[in-house]
Amino acid sequence: MYFEIMANDRIYLSPPHLDGNERKYLLEALESNWIAPTGPFVVRLEQALREHSGLPEAIAVNSGTSAIHLALRVLAVGPGDEVICSTFTFIASAAPVTYLGATPVFVDCEMQTWNMDPAHLEQAIQSRRAAGANVKAVIFAYCYGMPGRMTEIIEVCRRHGLPLVEDAAEALGSTYQGKPAGTLGDIGIFSFNGNKIVTGSVGGAIVCRDATLAARMRKLASQAKENTPHFEHHEIGYNYGMSNLVAAVVLGQLECLEQKVNNRREVFEGYVAQLEKIPSVTWQVEPDGSRANRWLSAFHFGTNPELRASALIAKLAAGNMESRPLWKPLHTQIAFGPEALHFGGECAESLFANGVCLPSLHAVPNIGSMH
Ligand SMILES: *Cc1c(COP(=O)(O)O)cnc(C)c1O
């Protein structure tokens, strides 16, 4: 048997880590009686996000899922349209496509970064357009925070005139050729959900260059209220604004992003040092010129029959430690129907078949010890 593990207190996969000004800011918000609506911390958070991203527009919202929904809505995705999505990711990346009455078209990953394969993206666009489909946008999800082959992905999108939404929900703090994840395409989104690298317990954000799109998303996020003293509405919006309390916590967290990334990278490197000698173990490899935040430390055990992810997960659970299988590919999720559209091979399926996400904030010792 591989894997000997001991632990006392439960170790979680990716728990919140409050080590900055969160408490101070939260108390400030409470003491000022400004807990809603929106408020000064929302304004400060949006400013901090503009600084982080280097983009002129940032909108704080109540979740990453809402952020994707708003992005697709202003890209005019509607009933009958199709949107190309990553298959090897969390369901929230593609679910908003269906909220708008459109259909997700799933694209397989490649084995270096576990992200959408640009060649399969090309094939999906060509094939769906040849079939007469109205393909409207591409949502690229950064898998466990890892950048993909972004130059090629962007080139394919540009050539086909398709807007690129970067689902950087997991990738806050990652960079590609010096640029932050979420700033390479047309609209970038982040999540501050409880398990993300920066969290406000909930929350999300949108960044972009286009002031017109940003203004529309901001308006739609607050019930599409017109700029009048009375309640005037010319279209249907959503209740997607961020609370000032949440913004206070997120801002405190965001100030510590660099430390958080360094910490997660160290945890990941520790696992690599333990696992790299074991045959058939692989992991996400950074594309040239990129730096991943290593939100989750993830490993694939390949087809080594002695090395089962399920056995390791059970063993960790017995030691009071949380771990999880890798993503179940979205095109195989019943939620998207029995015949979800899918392009590519079986990379995502093979990763799901025998892979694991390990506790990524605190390292588990002895994970690779044998017998
Ligand atoms: C977490 C996550 C989301 C959704 O974010 P929420 O804030 O939980 O709504 C979307 N896409 C991916 C890839 C995620 O991991």
The ligand as a MOL file (V3000), in Angstrom:
LIG
                    3D

  0  0  0     0  0            999 V3000
M  V30 BEGIN CTAB
M  V30 COUNTS 15 15 0 0 0
M  V30 BEGIN ATOM
M  V30 1 C -16.5830 28.3480 -7.7940 0
M  V30 2 C -16.7180 28.3570 -9.2680 0
M  V30 3 C -17.7260 29.0800 -9.9190 0
M  V30 4 C -18.8800 29.7260 -9.2260 0
M  V30 5 O -18.6130 30.5970 -8.2550 0
M  V30 6 P -19.6710 30.8520 -7.0630 0
M  V30 7 O -19.1290 32.0720 -6.4310 0
M  V30 8 O -19.6360 29.6420 -6.1920 0
M  V30 9 O -21.0070 31.0610 -7.6860 0
M  V30 10 C -17.7210 29.1170 -11.2990 0
M  V30 11 N -16.8070 28.4700 -12.0170 0
M  V30 12 C -15.8340 27.7420 -11.4310 0
M  V30 13 C -14.8270 27.0830 -12.3010 0
M  V30 14 C -15.7670 27.6390 -10.0400 0
M  V30 15 O -14.8300 26.8880 -9.4760 0
M  V30 END ATOM
M  V30 BEGIN BOND
M  V30 1 1 1 2
M  V30 2 1 2 3
M  V30 3 2 2 14
M  V30 4 1 3 4
M  V30 5 2 3 10
M  V30 6 1 4 5
M  V30 7 1 5 6
M  V30 8 2 6 7
M  V30 9 1 6 8
M  V30 10 1 6 9
M  V30 11 1 10 11
M  V30 12 2 11 12
M  V30 13 1 12 13
M  V30 14 1 12 14
M  V30 15 1 14 15
M  V30 END BOND
M  V30 END CTAB
M  END
